[in-house]
Amino acid sequence: MLLAVDVGLRTGLAYYNYRGKLEWYRSKQFGNSNQLRRAIFGLLEEHTEIEYLVIEGSGKYANPWQRAAAKRDLICTTISAETWRKQLLYPREQRSGSDAKRKAMQLALDVIIWSGAPKPTSLKHDAAEAILVGLWGVLDARLLPELPPSLKR
């Protein structure tokens, strides 16, 4: 239903279902832009049920995602990290990049537990950020009416 992407050659992905719950997440390393473009095509072909695409990032790594979304008539939103951080983290949790990353990792783990998604053996920062981009996205798309109580900060 909703795919959230933290763009880059190291890409974080998080997939949310129509109820606004996280189903899967992963981190993927691409060697170059061509590999990334081919992977985008394959991923969107494999998951034809995706209606929303939320991208964190811009520039040459976001452009292929945006073009693929346009070809498939997906509802596509591009945001910055500040957008989801403003809604999901307290200002004091954003004072430094390291504080924000640490809080983001904890909140991503809380989302995994709340959703009942498989627990990670190790959670990479890009996957954690994709999880939170997706959480912002399901709230924005009204798949969830509000942040669940167990995730409120």
Secondary structure, 3 states (H helix, E strand, C coil): CEEEEECCCEEEEEEECCCCCEEEEEEEECCCHHHHHHHHHHHHHHCCCCCEEEEECCHHHCHHHHHHHHHCCCEEEEECHHHHHHHHCCHHHHCCHHHHHHHHHHHHHHHHHHHCCCCCCCCCHHHHHHHHHHHHHHHHCCCCCCCCHHHCC
